[in-house]
Amino acid sequence: MTEAAHGLYAGVVSHARLRPRPHRLRYRIFMLLLDLDGIDDLAAASRLFARNRWGLLSFRDRDHGDRRGGDLRAWAEAHLSRAGLPVGGPIRILSMPRVLGLGFNPLSVWFCHAPDGALSAVIYEVSNTFGQNHSYLIPAPATPAGAARFDQACAKDFFVSPFMDMGLDYSFRILAPGEQVSIGVAAGDAEGPILNAAFAGKRQPLTDRALWRAWLTHPWMTLGVLAAIHWEALKIFLKGEPLRPRAPLPPRQVTVVG
């Protein structure tokens, strides 16, 4: 496992609601890129990062996959196999860590690679504030060797916000993790885009020094993200946007696209 398999990305989340009532927000967060096969080694070598136990910053398996705390690689590879995609290569998760034991990830992105190292699929793992989650597995597009930027798309199957309709389409614009990372998500309908959201961050080595500095600048990141979601929801509501009823969960926990 090389050091480059892990990384810390500090950056900015932006949301731009375009219609029918425009609304924008920006806030700073940091995310960790973790290679599934190296998380234990990383935790053993760190005084500030832990796996499946309390830590200043931590990763808990039960926050991901089937939420049972089982083998995350086995979970991902079962769905990769269902999609007819190769398994056995590196799997890396870009997500926010738990901070002081508290965690909430609106979106975690899994980069799944074939044994030869080529990107084979991306899993977009979405959580809402109602305690529900759903994932979209999308095969990676055929891109030139070494290409880091690509686009993907799927239909919306999972209820996220009471201010957004179902029956929308998502489009994703990705800059895969390297010295920088960017995850862009647009939601729209037949009339065009309704919401554009993105995270863009710059990589730092995932060391205790970088973790300490990230925590000092974001000491209550989890609570801040949850507070921002509810505060912005209140402002959208006060602008007159009607509430949508919560839709039932999809029949499968993972939508395999294509």
Secondary structure, DSSP 8 states (H G I E B T S, - for coil): --GGG-EEEEEEEEEEE-SSS-EEEEEEEEEEEEEGGGHHHHHHH-SSEEESS--SEEE-GGGSTTSSS--HHHHHHHHHHHTT---SS-EEEEE--EETTB---SEEEEEEE-TTS-EEEEEEEEE-TTS-EEEEEEE-----TT--EEEEEEE--S---TTS-SS-EEEEEEE-SSSEEEEEEEEEETTEEEEEEEEEEEEE---HHHHHHHHHHSTTHHHHHHHHHHHHHHHHHHTT----------SSSEEE--
